[in-house]
Amino acid sequence: MSLKRAYLIIFLILLVDQISKIYIKTHFRLQEEVEVFSWFKIYFIENEGMAWGTKIPGNYGKLILTLFRIAAIGGIGWWLWSAVQKRSSIYLVVAIALIFAGATGNIIDSIFYGVIFDSSHGNVATLFSPQPYGTLFHGDVVDMLYFPFFTARWPEWVPAIGGQEFKFFNAIFNIADMAISTGVGILIVFNKKAFHKH
């Protein structure tokens, strides 16, 4: 697979990801929800940290996380270039392109959204607002895809969580997260094909 095709995959994912996030930011208030189906909702949240809202504590936690993400994207970009040069499997190149696109999509939020949007708390955000909610490298990642397929209770005999209610699937994510998950899934499911030696 050529580098141009990999770039096309990355561009298309970034385009869809950023259009969807900008639309949500400029049309939804924080925690506003629209039910598409009983098992699929558009639910707007902002993620200050990593997956499931995990944060690095301290005043510089967000900056450290953003800089780490930039370094990771550099490494993934080099891996993509190397895989294409070595004429690696299309499975591997597509997987790396998906992971690169997803990581880049979320890093755009982290770097720029704090300085181009105002707050979504209690109102719909304005793009290129004169009163941004944050600073460069301190933006929040926009998540909106929610699939609560079913609600159930843990059996009473389960230690610590017995009797408590849980939802499956409880994570709220975005297009960039889907791209990363799909790329990782390809590497796991098609491992032998992805890392096949010519």
C-alpha positions as CSV (number, residue, x, y, z in Angstrom):
1,M,0.0,0.0,0.0
2,S,1.4,3.4,-0.9
3,L,1.9,6.3,1.5
4,K,-0.5,8.4,-0.5
5,R,-3.3,6.0,0.2
6,A,-2.4,5.9,3.9
7,Y,-2.5,9.7,3.9
8,L,-5.9,9.6,2.3
9,I,-7.2,7.3,5.1
10,I,-5.8,9.6,7.7
11,F,-7.2,12.7,6.0
12,L,-10.7,11.3,5.7
13,I,-10.8,10.1,9.3
14,L,-9.5,13.5,10.6
15,L,-12.1,15.3,8.4
16,V,-15.0,13.3,9.8
17,D,-13.7,13.4,13.3
18,Q,-13.2,17.2,13.4
19,I,-16.5,18.0,11.6
20,S,-18.4,15.8,14.1
21,K,-16.6,17.4,17.1
22,I,-17.1,21.0,15.9
23,Y,-20.7,20.3,15.1
24,I,-21.3,18.9,18.6
25,K,-19.4,21.8,20.3
26,T,-21.4,24.4,18.4
27,H,-24.8,22.8,18.7
28,F,-24.9,21.0,22.1
29,R,-24.5,22.1,25.7
30,L,-22.3,20.0,27.9
31,Q,-24.1,16.8,28.9
32,E,-26.9,17.4,26.4
33,E,-28.3,14.1,25.0
34,V,-30.2,13.1,21.9
35,E,-31.5,9.5,21.7
36,V,-31.1,8.1,18.2
37,F,-32.1,4.6,19.2
38,S,-32.7,3.1,22.6
39,W,-29.2,1.6,22.3
40,F,-27.5,4.6,20.7
41,K,-27.3,8.2,21.9
42,I,-25.4,11.3,21.1
43,Y,-24.3,12.5,24.5
44,F,-21.8,15.4,24.7
45,I,-19.1,15.2,27.3
46,E,-15.5,16.7,27.4
47,N,-12.6,14.5,28.5
48,E,-9.8,16.4,30.2
49,G,-7.5,13.4,30.3
50,M,-6.9,10.0,28.9
51,A,-9.4,7.1,28.4
52,W,-12.3,7.0,30.8
53,G,-11.4,10.5,32.0
54,T,-8.2,9.4,33.7
55,K,-6.0,12.4,34.6
56,I,-2.3,13.0,35.4
57,P,-2.5,14.9,38.7
58,G,-0.8,18.3,39.2
59,N,-0.7,21.7,37.6
60,Y,1.3,20.4,34.6
61,G,-0.5,17.0,34.2
62,K,-2.5,18.1,31.1
63,L,0.6,19.6,29.5
64,I,2.6,16.5,30.2
65,L,-0.2,14.3,28.7
66,T,-0.4,16.5,25.6
67,L,3.4,16.5,25.0
68,F,3.4,12.7,25.5
69,R,0.7,12.4,22.8
70,I,2.7,14.5,20.4
71,A,5.8,12.3,20.9
72,A,3.6,9.2,20.5
73,I,2.2,10.6,17.2
74,G,5.8,11.2,16.0
75,G,6.7,7.5,16.8
76,I,3.5,6.2,15.1
77,G,4.2,8.4,12.0
78,W,7.7,7.0,11.7
79,W,6.3,3.4,12.1
80,L,3.8,4.1,9.3
81,W,6.6,5.5,7.0
82,S,8.8,2.5,7.8
83,A,6.0,0.0,7.1
84,V,5.3,1.5,3.7
85,Q,9.0,1.6,2.8
86,K,9.3,-2.1,3.8
87,R,6.2,-3.0,1.7
88,S,4.6,-4.4,4.8
89,S,1.2,-6.1,4.7
90,I,-1.8,-3.9,3.9
91,Y,-3.3,-5.0,7.2
92,L,-0.4,-3.4,9.1
93,V,-0.3,-0.2,7.0
94,V,-4.1,0.4,7.4
95,A,-4.0,-0.4,11.1
96,I,-1.1,2.1,11.7
97,A,-2.9,4.7,9.6
98,L,-6.1,4.3,11.7
99,I,-4.1,4.6,14.9
100,F,-2.2,7.6,13.7
101,A,-5.4,9.4,12.5
102,G,-7.2,8.7,15.8
103,A,-4.3,9.9,17.9
104,T,-3.9,13.0,15.8
105,G,-7.7,13.8,16.0
106,N,-7.6,13.8,19.7
107,I,-4.4,15.8,19.9
108,I,-6.0,18.5,17.8
109,D,-8.6,18.9,20.6
110,S,-6.0,19.0,23.3
111,I,-3.8,21.5,21.6
112,F,-6.3,23.9,20.0
113,Y,-9.8,23.6,21.4
114,G,-9.0,25.5,24.6
115,V,-8.1,28.6,22.5
116,I,-10.7,28.5,19.8
117,F,-13.9,27.7,21.8
118,D,-15.6,29.2,24.8
119,S,-17.1,27.1,27.5
120,S,-19.9,24.5,26.9
121,H,-21.1,24.6,30.5
122,G,-24.7,25.7,30.4
123,N,-24.5,27.1,26.9
124,V,-23.6,26.2,23.3
125,A,-19.9,27.0,22.6
126,T,-18.8,29.6,20.0
127,L,-16.1,28.8,17.5
128,F,-13.3,31.3,17.5
129,S,-14.6,32.9,20.6
130,P,-12.9,36.1,22.0
131,Q,-13.2,34.4,25.5
132,P,-11.8,30.9,25.1
133,Y,-12.2,28.4,28.0
134,G,-8.5,27.4,28.1
135,T,-5.0,27.9,26.8
136,L,-2.9,26.3,24.1
137,F,-2.1,22.6,25.0
138,H,-4.9,22.6,27.6
139,G,-8.0,21.8,25.5
140,D,-10.5,19.1,26.3
141,V,-11.3,16.2,24.0
142,V,-14.9,16.1,22.7
143,D,-16.7,12.8,23.1
144,M,-20.3,12.1,21.9
145,L,-20.9,8.5,20.8
146,Y,-22.7,6.4,23.5
147,F,-24.0,2.9,23.1
148,P,-25.8,1.7,26.3
149,F,-26.9,-1.6,24.9
150,F,-28.4,-2.9,28.1
151,T,-28.6,-2.3,31.9
152,A,-28.2,-5.1,34.4
153,R,-27.2,-5.8,38.0
154,W,-24.1,-7.7,39.3
155,P,-25.0,-10.9,41.1
156,E,-25.2,-10.4,44.9
157,W,-22.3,-12.9,45.4
158,V,-19.8,-10.7,43.5
159,P,-17.4,-9.1,46.0
160,A,-17.5,-5.3,46.4
161,I,-19.9,-4.7,43.4
162,G,-22.6,-7.3,44.1
163,G,-26.1,-5.9,43.6
164,Q,-24.9,-2.8,41.8
165,E,-26.3,-1.7,38.5
166,F,-24.1,-1.5,35.4
167,K,-24.5,-0.5,31.8
168,F,-23.0,-2.2,28.8
169,F,-21.4,-0.4,26.9
170,N,-20.7,2.5,29.3
171,A,-17.9,4.3,27.5
172,I,-18.5,7.6,25.6
173,F,-16.1,8.1,22.7
174,N,-15.6,9.8,19.4
175,I,-14.6,9.0,15.8
176,A,-10.9,9.3,16.6
177,D,-11.3,6.7,19.4
178,M,-13.1,4.4,17.0
179,A,-10.2,4.7,14.5
180,I,-7.6,3.8,17.3
181,S,-9.7,0.9,18.5
182,T,-10.2,-0.4,15.0
183,G,-6.5,-0.2,14.2
184,V,-5.6,-2.0,17.4
185,G,-8.3,-4.6,16.6
186,I,-6.8,-5.3,13.2
187,L,-3.4,-5.8,14.8
188,I,-4.9,-8.3,17.3
189,V,-7.3,-10.2,15.0
190,F,-5.2,-10.2,11.9
191,N,-1.9,-10.4,13.7
192,K,-0.3,-13.1,11.5
193,K,-1.3,-11.3,8.3
194,A,-0.3,-7.9,9.6
195,F,3.2,-9.0,10.6
196,H,3.7,-11.5,7.8
197,K,7.3,-11.6,6.5
198,H,7.7,-11.7,2.7
